[in-house]
């Protein structure tokens, strides 16, 4: 088991009990030293207070178990306002403005952004704007490669 796997195994159960998900763990070395980067997520937006709370939760665990034997900085952040979405959890985001990447283009477009209107086992309905007009598309779920939240301008 690698070092990052050990960190995940150590932190995930406690974070899940608190309602957070450990989205990513990485370790980087720069001339300033070693940094452990943790990205946390949850269905609700994450505030700066949440980041502080997560840091306060995980610091004692990391100190006690000491999986990284040399000095390091801890960097905790959220997945952000344009966070990636798990395709199996798309139904939770009905009503949200999202960006989808398609395996096979729709009318020449690989990326589409719009309001997620409906999600079924086989397809999603996405309301997009093309040349100023709204259009609701039915897209096969198997044609969606990736999805993320998007910012509406």
N, C-alpha and C positions, 0 to 999 in steps of 0.2 A: 504494500500500500504506500503510495507516494505521500509526500508532505502535505500537499493541498487536499488530498483525500482525507487525511487525518484531521485537518482543520475543519473540513466540511462535516465529517462525522461527529466532531466535538461540538460544533455550533448549531447545526440544523435542528436537533430536537428541541433545544431551548428556544430558539427563534420561532419555530413553528408553534410552540405553546403560547408565545406572546403575540401570535398572529402575523408573523413576518415570514418571508421566504428568502432563502439565501440564493440569489440569482446567479452570482458569479464570485469566484475567488481566484485571485492571482497574486503573484509575488514578483516584484521587480527590483533590480539592483541598479542604482545610479551612483554617481560619484559622492552623493550625499549619504548613501547607505541603502539598506534594505527596506522595502515598503510592502506591507501586506494590504492588498486592496480587497475590500468586501463590498459587493453590491447587493442591497436588500430591496425587496419588493413586497407588495401586498395589493389587494384589489382597490382599497381606498388610497387616495393620495398620501404621500409621505412628506411630512414637514421636517423642518430643522430640529424641532423637539423630538421627533421620532428618531432621527439620526443620533441625537445625544442619548436617548433612551437605549437604543440598540448598542451603542458604544459602551454604556454603563453596564449593560447585561453581559456583553461578551468579554470585556476586559478581564474580569475576575476568572472566567473560564480559561482564557489564554494564559493568564499568569499562573494559575494552578497547574494546568497540564503541561505548559511550556513546550508546545510542539516545535517551535522554532528556537533553536539553541543559541542563536546570535541576536544581538540587539536589532530591533526593527521599529519602523513607524507603522501605525495602524491608520488606514484610510477607509472610512465607512461612507458610502454614498448610496443614493437611490438610483433606480433604473431610469428616472427622469420622466419628463412630461411626454416624451415620444417613445415610451418603453415598448419593447417587443411584447407581443401577445402570444400566448400559447394557443395554437389553433383549436385544441380540444376545449378551451375555455372561452371561445368567441361569444357564446350566448350571454355571458356576463356583461358584455360590452355593447349590447343593443342600445341604440340611442347615442352612441359615441361617434365622433369623427375619427375614422381610421384610414390607414394606408395599407393596401394589399399589394403584394408582388405575385404576379401570375406566372405559372409554368409555361402556359401557352397564351400568347397575347390576345387581348380582346380588342378588335378593330385597330390593331397596331400598337396598343398600349400594354406595356408590361407592368406598369404601376398605375393603380387607380386609388383616388382618395374620395371619400364621401361618408355620409351618415349610414351607419349600420342599422338597417331597418328590421331585419328578421334573420334568424339562424335556424336551419333544420339539419337533420342528419346528412342530407345530400347537397344542400346549397345554402348560400347566403343571399340576402337582398341588400344591395348597396345603392343608395341614392347619390348620384354624382352630378356634377355640373359640367356640361360640355357646351362651349360657346354661349355661356349665359343661360342655358336652359337646363332644368332639372330632368334627370332621367333615372329610373330605377332599373338596375340590372340584376338579373339572377345569375350568380356565378357558382359553378360547381365547386364544392369544397375541395375535391381532389385536385383542382387546378390552382389552388392557392398554395404557394410555396412558403410565404412569410406574411405576417401582419404586425402592425404596430399602431399605437395611438398616434394621432397627427394633430397639429395645431391648425385651426381654421383661421384663415385671414380674411 
